[in-house]
Amino acid sequence: MDFSDYSFYNGVTERGRLNMHEQVQEVLNKLRPFLLRDGGDVELVDVEDGIVRLRLMGACGNCPSSTITLKAGIERALAQEVPGIYEVEQVF
């Protein structure tokens, strides 16, 4: 999964008013087109104590590269965009 075209959101005013769950969902919505392009998707299950729990769906759910997608793509984007996020876990 190549997220190299992803341009990080730089808006400050709206971002400051969103809670962590909403901020995570906003970033996932921006990443979703990359996942859909490869036949997959992602569902936000929970955000607690800096840990985001996600369910990878479609082609992403059983893809051999799902761990790389989760850690190198999604986790990195969330950690950079949402203060307090330090880990992403996949749930099944």
C-alpha distances in whole Angstrom, upper triangle without the diagonal:
4,6,9,11,11,15,17,20,23,25,28,30,29,26,29,31,28,28,25,24,24,22,19,19,19,16,14,16,14,11,11,11,7,8,11,10,8,11,10,12,13,17,18,21,23,23,26,27,24,22,19,19,16,16,13,14,14,12,10,13,14,10,11,8,9,10,8,6,9,11,9,7,10,13,13,13,16,18,18,19,21,24,24,21,20,19,16,17,16,19,20
4,6,8,9,12,14,18,21,23,26,29,27,25,28,30,27,28,25,24,24,22,19,20,19,16,15,16,13,10,12,11,8,9,12,11,10,14,13,14,15,19,20,23,25,24,27,28,24,23,21,21,19,19,16,17,17,15,13,17,17,14,15,11,12,13,10,8,12,12,9,8,11,13,12,12,15,17,17,18,20,23,24,21,21,20,18,19,19,22,23
4,5,5,9,11,14,17,20,22,25,24,21,25,26,24,24,22,21,21,18,16,17,16,12,12,13,10,8,10,10,7,9,12,11,12,15,14,14,14,18,19,22,23,22,25,26,22,21,19,20,17,18,16,18,18,17,14,18,19,16,17,13,13,14,11,9,11,12,9,6,9,11,10,9,12,14,13,14,17,20,21,19,19,18,16,19,18,22,23
4,5,8,10,14,16,20,22,25,25,22,25,28,26,26,24,24,23,20,19,20,18,15,15,16,13,11,14,13,10,13,16,14,15,18,18,18,18,21,22,25,26,25,28,28,24,24,22,23,21,22,20,21,22,20,18,21,23,20,20,16,17,17,14,12,14,14,11,9,12,14,12,11,14,16,14,15,18,21,23,21,20,20,19,22,22,25,27
4,6,9,12,15,18,21,24,23,21,25,26,25,26,24,24,23,20,19,19,17,14,15,15,11,10,13,11,9,13,15,13,15,18,18,17,18,21,22,26,27,26,29,29,26,25,23,24,22,23,21,22,22,21,19,22,24,21,22,19,19,20,17,14,17,17,14,11,13,16,14,12,15,17,15,15,19,22,24,22,22,22,21,23,23,26,28
4,6,9,12,15,18,21,19,18,21,23,21,22,20,20,19,16,15,15,13,10,11,12,8,7,11,10,9,12,14,13,15,18,17,16,16,19,19,23,23,22,25,26,22,22,20,21,19,21,19,20,21,20,18,21,23,21,22,19,18,19,16,13,15,15,13,10,11,13,12,9,12,14,12,12,15,18,21,19,19,20,18,21,21,24,26
4,6,9,12,15,18,17,16,19,21,19,21,20,20,19,16,15,16,13,11,13,13,9,10,13,13,12,15,17,17,19,21,20,19,19,21,21,24,24,23,26,26,23,23,21,23,21,23,22,23,24,24,22,25,27,25,26,22,21,22,19,17,18,18,15,13,13,15,13,10,13,14,12,11,14,17,20,19,20,21,20,23,24,27,29
4,6,9,12,15,14,12,15,18,16,18,17,17,16,12,13,14,11,9,12,12,9,10,14,14,14,16,19,19,21,23,21,19,18,20,19,22,22,20,23,23,20,20,18,21,20,22,21,23,25,25,22,25,27,25,26,23,22,22,19,17,17,17,15,12,12,13,11,8,10,11,9,7,11,14,17,16,17,18,18,21,23,25,28
4,6,9,12,11,9,12,14,13,16,15,16,14,11,12,13,9,8,12,11,9,11,14,15,16,18,20,20,22,24,22,20,19,20,19,22,22,20,22,23,20,21,19,21,21,23,23,24,26,26,24,26,29,28,29,25,24,24,22,20,19,19,18,15,14,15,14,10,11,13,10,7,10,13,17,16,18,20,19,23,24,26,29
4,6,10,10,9,11,14,14,16,16,18,16,12,14,16,12,11,15,15,13,15,18,19,19,22,23,24,26,28,26,24,23,23,22,25,24,22,24,24,21,22,21,24,24,26,26,28,30,30,28,30,33,31,32,29,27,27,25,23,22,22,21,18,17,18,16,13,13,14,11,9,11,13,17,17,19,21,22,25,27,29,32
4,6,7,6,9,11,12,15,15,17,14,12,14,15,12,12,16,15,13,16,19,20,21,23,25,26,28,29,27,25,23,24,22,25,24,22,24,24,21,23,22,25,24,27,27,29,31,32,29,31,34,33,34,31,29,29,28,25,24,24,23,21,19,20,18,15,15,16,14,11,12,14,18,18,21,23,23,27,28,30,33
4,6,5,6,9,10,13,14,17,14,12,15,16,13,14,18,17,16,19,22,23,24,26,27,29,31,32,30,27,25,25,23,25,24,21,23,23,20,23,22,25,25,28,29,31,33,34,31,33,36,35,36,33,31,31,29,27,26,25,25,23,21,21,19,17,16,16,14,11,12,13,16,17,21,23,24,27,29,31,34
4,6,6,7,10,13,15,17,14,13,16,17,14,16,19,18,18,21,23,24,26,28,29,30,33,33,31,28,26,26,24,26,25,22,24,24,22,24,23,26,27,29,30,32,34,36,33,35,38,37,39,36,33,33,32,29,28,28,28,25,23,23,23,19,18,19,17,14,14,15,18,20,23,25,26,29,31,32,35
4,5,5,7,11,13,14,11,10,14,14,11,13,16,15,15,19,20,22,24,25,26,28,30,31,28,25,23,23,20,23,22,20,22,22,21,22,21,24,24,26,27,29,31,33,30,32,35,35,36,33,31,31,30,27,26,27,26,24,21,22,21,18,17,18,17,13,13,14,17,18,22,24,24,27,28,29,32
4,5,5,8,10,12,9,7,11,12,9,11,14,14,14,17,19,21,22,23,25,27,28,29,27,23,21,21,18,21,19,17,19,19,17,19,18,21,21,24,25,27,29,31,28,30,33,32,34,31,28,28,27,25,23,23,23,21,18,18,18,15,13,15,13,10,9,11,14,15,18,20,20,23,25,27,30
4,6,8,10,13,11,9,13,14,13,14,17,18,18,20,22,24,26,27,28,30,32,33,30,27,24,23,20,22,20,17,19,19,17,20,19,22,23,26,28,30,32,34,31,32,36,35,36,33,31,30,30,27,25,25,26,23,21,20,20,17,15,16,15,12,10,11,13,15,19,21,22,25,27,28,31
4,7,10,12,9,9,13,14,12,15,17,17,18,21,22,25,26,27,28,31,32,33,30,26,24,22,20,21,19,17,18,19,18,20,19,22,23,26,28,29,32,34,31,32,36,36,37,34,32,31,31,28,26,27,27,25,22,22,22,19,17,18,17,14,12,13,15,17,20,22,23,25,27,28,31
4,7,8,6,6,10,10,9,12,14,14,16,18,19,22,24,24,25,28,29,29,26,23,20,19,16,18,16,14,15,16,15,17,16,19,19,22,24,26,29,30,28,28,32,32,34,31,28,28,28,25,23,24,25,22,19,19,20,17,14,16,16,12,10,12,13,14,18,19,19,22,24,24,27
4,6,5,6,9,10,11,13,14,15,17,19,20,23,24,24,26,28,29,29,26,23,20,18,14,15,13,11,12,13,12,14,13,16,17,20,23,25,28,30,27,27,31,31,33,30,27,27,27,25,22,22,24,22,19,18,19,17,14,15,16,13,10,10,11,12,16,17,17,20,21,22,25
4,5,5,6,9,10,11,12,14,16,17,18,21,22,22,24,26,27,27,24,20,17,15,12,13,10,8,9,10,9,11,10,13,14,18,20,22,26,27,24,24,28,28,29,27,24,23,23,21,18,19,20,19,15,14,16,14,10,12,13,10,7,8,8,9,12,13,14,16,18,19,22
4,5,5,6,9,10,11,12,15,15,16,20,21,20,21,24,25,25,21,18,14,12,9,10,8,6,9,11,10,11,9,11,12,15,17,19,23,25,22,22,25,26,28,26,22,22,23,20,17,19,20,18,15,14,16,15,11,13,15,12,9,11,11,10,14,14,13,15,16,17,20
4,5,5,6,9,10,10,13,14,15,18,20,19,21,23,25,24,21,18,15,13,10,12,11,10,13,15,13,14,12,14,14,17,18,20,23,25,23,23,27,27,29,27,23,24,24,21,19,20,21,19,15,16,17,15,12,14,15,12,10,12,13,13,16,17,16,18,19,19,22
4,5,5,6,9,10,11,13,14,17,18,18,20,23,24,24,21,18,15,14,11,14,12,10,13,14,12,13,11,14,14,17,18,21,23,25,22,23,26,26,28,25,22,22,22,19,17,18,19,16,13,13,14,11,9,11,11,8,6,9,11,10,14,15,14,17,18,20,23
4,5,5,6,9,10,11,12,15,16,16,18,20,21,21,18,15,12,11,8,11,10,8,11,13,11,11,8,10,10,14,15,17,20,22,19,19,23,23,24,22,19,18,19,16,14,15,16,14,10,10,12,10,7,10,11,8,7,10,11,9,12,12,11,13,15,16,19
4,5,5,6,9,10,10,14,15,14,16,19,20,19,16,13,10,9,7,10,10,10,14,16,14,13,10,12,11,13,14,16,18,20,18,19,22,22,24,22,19,19,20,17,15,17,18,15,11,13,14,12,10,13,14,11,10,14,14,13,15,15,13,15,15,16,19
4,5,5,7,9,10,13,14,15,16,18,20,20,18,14,12,12,11,14,14,13,16,18,16,16,13,15,14,16,16,18,20,22,19,21,24,24,26,23,21,21,21,18,16,18,18,15,12,14,15,11,10,13,13,10,10,13,15,14,17,17,15,18,18,20,22
4,5,5,6,9,11,12,13,15,17,18,19,16,13,11,12,11,14,14,13,16,18,15,15,12,14,13,15,15,17,19,20,17,19,22,22,23,20,18,18,18,14,13,15,15,11,9,10,11,7,7,10,10,7,8,12,14,12,14,15,13,16,16,19,21
4,5,5,6,9,10,10,12,14,15,15,13,10,8,8,8,12,13,13,16,18,16,14,11,12,10,12,11,13,15,17,14,16,19,19,21,18,15,16,16,12,11,13,14,11,8,10,12,9,8,12,13,11,11,15,16,13,15,14,12,14,14,16,18
4,5,5,8,10,10,11,13,15,15,13,10,9,10,10,14,15,15,19,21,19,18,15,15,13,14,14,14,16,17,16,17,21,20,23,20,18,19,19,15,15,17,17,13,11,14,15,12,11,15,15,13,14,17,19,17,19,18,16,18,17,19,20
4,6,7,8,10,11,13,15,16,14,12,11,13,13,17,18,18,21,23,20,19,16,17,15,16,15,16,18,18,16,19,22,21,23,20,18,19,18,15,15,16,16,12,10,13,13,10,11,14,14,11,13,17,19,17,19,19,17,19,19,21,22
4,6,6,7,9,10,12,13,11,9,9,12,12,16,17,17,21,22,19,18,15,16,13,14,13,14,15,15,13,16,19,17,19,16,14,16,14,11,11,13,13,9,8,11,11,9,10,14,13,12,14,18,19,16,18,17,14,16,16,18,20
4,5,5,6,8,10,10,8,6,7,10,12,15,17,18,21,24,21,19,16,16,13,13,11,11,12,13,11,14,17,16,19,16,14,16,16,12,12,15,15,11,10,14,15,12,13,17,17,15,17,20,22,19,20,19,16,17,16,18,19
4,5,5,6,9,10,9,8,10,13,15,19,21,22,25,27,25,23,20,19,16,16,14,13,13,14,13,16,18,17,20,17,16,18,17,13,15,18,17,13,12,16,17,14,16,19,19,17,19,23,25,22,23,22,19,20,19,21,22
4,6,5,7,9,9,9,11,14,16,19,21,22,25,27,24,22,19,19,16,16,13,13,13,12,11,15,17,15,17,14,13,15,14,10,12,15,14,10,11,14,15,13,15,18,18,17,19,23,24,21,22,20,18,19,18,20,21
4,5,5,6,5,5,8,11,14,17,19,20,24,26,23,21,17,17,13,12,9,9,9,9,8,11,13,12,14,12,11,13,13,9,11,14,13,10,10,14,15,14,15,18,19,18,20,23,24,21,21,19,16,17,15,17,17
4,5,5,5,6,9,12,15,18,21,22,26,28,26,24,20,19,15,14,11,10,9,9,9,12,14,13,16,15,13,17,16,13,14,18,17,14,14,17,19,17,18,22,22,21,22,26,27,24,25,23,19,20,18,19,19
4,6,7,9,12,16,19,22,24,25,29,31,28,26,23,22,18,17,14,13,11,10,11,14,16,14,17,15,14,18,16,13,16,19,18,15,15,19,19,18,20,23,23,22,24,28,29,26,26,25,22,22,20,22,22
4,6,9,12,16,19,21,24,25,28,31,28,25,22,21,17,16,12,11,9,7,8,11,12,10,13,11,11,15,14,11,14,17,16,14,15,18,19,18,20,23,23,23,25,28,29,26,26,24,20,20,18,20,19
4,7,11,14,17,20,23,25,28,30,28,25,22,20,17,14,11,9,6,5,7,10,11,10,14,13,12,16,16,13,15,18,18,16,16,19,21,20,21,24,25,25,26,29,30,26,27,24,21,20,18,19,18
4,7,10,14,16,19,21,24,27,25,22,18,17,13,11,7,6,4,5,5,7,10,9,13,12,10,13,14,11,12,16,16,14,13,16,18,17,18,21,23,22,23,26,27,23,23,21,17,17,14,15,14
4,7,10,13,16,18,21,24,22,19,16,14,10,8,6,5,6,8,7,8,12,12,15,14,11,14,15,11,11,15,16,13,12,15,17,16,16,19,21,19,20,23,24,20,21,19,15,15,13,14,13
4,7,9,12,14,17,20,18,16,12,10,7,6,5,6,9,10,8,9,12,13,16,14,11,13,14,11,10,13,15,12,10,12,15,14,13,17,18,17,17,20,20,17,18,16,12,12,10,11,11
4,6,9,12,15,18,17,14,11,9,6,5,6,7,11,13,11,11,15,16,18,17,14,15,17,14,12,15,17,15,12,14,17,16,14,17,19,18,17,20,20,17,18,16,12,12,10,10,11
4,6,8,12,15,14,11,8,6,5,7,9,11,14,17,14,14,17,18,20,19,15,16,18,15,12,15,17,15,12,13,16,14,12,15,17,16,14,17,16,14,15,13,10,10,10,10,12
4,7,10,14,13,11,8,5,5,7,10,12,16,18,16,14,18,19,21,20,17,17,19,17,14,16,19,18,14,14,18,17,15,17,20,18,16,19,17,15,16,14,11,10,9,8,10
4,6,10,10,8,6,5,7,10,13,15,19,21,19,17,21,22,24,22,19,18,20,18,15,17,20,18,15,14,17,17,14,15,18,17,14,16,14,12,14,12,10,10,11,10,13
4,7,7,6,5,6,9,12,15,18,22,23,20,20,23,24,25,23,20,19,20,19,15,16,19,18,14,13,16,15,11,13,16,14,11,12,11,9,11,10,9,10,12,12,16
4,6,5,7,8,12,15,18,21,25,26,23,22,25,26,27,25,22,20,22,21,17,17,20,20,17,14,17,17,14,14,17,16,13,13,10,9,11,10,10,11,14,14,17
4,6,8,11,14,18,21,24,28,29,25,25,27,28,28,26,23,21,23,22,18,18,20,20,17,15,17,18,14,13,16,16,13,11,8,8,9,10,11,12,16,16,20
4,7,10,13,17,19,22,26,27,23,23,25,26,26,24,21,19,20,19,15,15,17,17,14,11,13,14,10,9,13,13,9,9,5,4,6,7,9,11,14,16,19
4,6,10,13,16,19,23,24,20,19,22,22,23,21,18,16,17,17,13,12,15,15,12,10,13,14,10,10,14,14,11,11,9,6,6,5,6,7,10,12,16
4,6,10,12,16,19,21,17,17,19,20,21,19,16,14,16,14,11,11,14,14,10,9,12,12,9,10,13,13,11,12,10,7,8,6,5,6,9,10,14
4,7,10,13,17,18,15,14,17,18,19,18,14,13,15,14,10,12,15,15,11,10,14,14,12,13,17,16,14,16,14,11,12,9,6,5,6,6,10
4,6,9,13,15,12,11,14,15,17,15,12,12,14,12,9,11,14,13,10,10,14,14,12,14,17,16,15,18,16,13,14,11,7,6,5,6,9
4,6,10,12,9,8,11,13,15,14,11,12,14,12,10,13,16,14,12,13,17,16,15,18,20,20,19,21,20,17,17,14,10,9,6,5,6
4,7,8,5,5,8,9,12,11,8,10,12,10,9,12,14,13,11,13,16,16,15,18,20,20,20,23,22,18,19,15,12,10,7,8,8
4,6,5,5,8,10,13,13,10,13,15,12,12,16,17,15,14,16,19,19,18,21,23,23,23,26,25,22,22,19,15,14,11,10,9
4,5,6,8,9,13,13,11,15,16,13,14,18,19,17,16,19,21,21,21,24,26,25,26,29,29,25,25,22,19,17,14,14,12
4,5,6,6,10,10,9,13,14,12,13,17,17,16,16,19,21,21,21,24,26,25,26,29,29,26,26,22,19,18,14,15,14
4,6,5,8,8,6,9,11,8,10,13,14,13,12,15,17,17,18,21,22,22,23,26,26,22,22,19,15,14,11,12,12
4,6,9,10,7,10,12,11,11,14,16,15,14,16,19,19,19,22,24,24,24,27,26,22,22,19,15,13,9,10,8
4,6,9,7,10,12,12,12,15,17,17,16,18,21,22,22,24,26,27,27,30,29,25,24,21,17,15,12,12,10
4,5,5,9,10,9,11,14,15,14,15,17,19,20,21,23,25,25,26,29,28,25,24,20,17,16,13,14,13
4,6,7,9,10,11,13,14,15,16,17,19,20,22,23,25,26,27,29,29,25,23,20,17,16,14,15,15
4,6,5,6,9,10,10,11,13,14,15,17,18,20,22,23,24,26,26,22,21,18,15,15,13,15,16
4,5,5,6,9,10,10,10,12,14,15,16,18,20,21,22,24,23,20,18,15,12,11,9,12,12
4,5,5,6,8,9,10,10,12,14,15,16,18,20,20,22,21,18,16,13,10,10,8,12,13
4,5,5,5,7,9,10,11,13,14,15,17,19,20,22,21,18,16,14,12,12,11,15,16
4,6,6,5,6,8,10,11,12,14,16,17,18,20,20,17,16,13,11,12,11,14,15
4,6,6,5,6,9,10,10,12,14,15,16,18,17,14,13,10,7,8,8,11,13
4,6,6,5,7,9,10,10,13,14,15,17,16,13,11,8,7,9,10,13,16
4,6,6,6,8,10,11,12,14,16,18,18,14,13,11,10,12,13,17,19
4,6,6,6,9,10,11,12,14,17,17,14,13,12,10,13,13,17,19
4,6,5,6,9,10,11,12,14,15,11,11,10,8,10,11,14,17
4,6,5,6,9,10,10,12,12,8,8,6,6,9,11,14,17
4,6,5,6,9,10,12,12,10,9,9,9,12,14,18,21
4,6,5,6,8,11,13,10,11,11,11,14,15,19,21
4,5,5,6,8,9,7,8,9,8,12,14,17,20
4,6,6,7,7,5,6,8,9,13,15,18,22
4,6,7,10,8,9,11,13,16,19,22,25
4,7,9,9,11,13,13,17,19,22,25
4,6,6,9,11,12,16,18,20,24
4,6,9,12,13,17,20,22,26
4,6,9,12,15,18,20,24
4,6,8,11,15,17,20
4,7,10,14,17,20
4,7,10,13,17
4,7,10,13
4,6,10
4,7
4
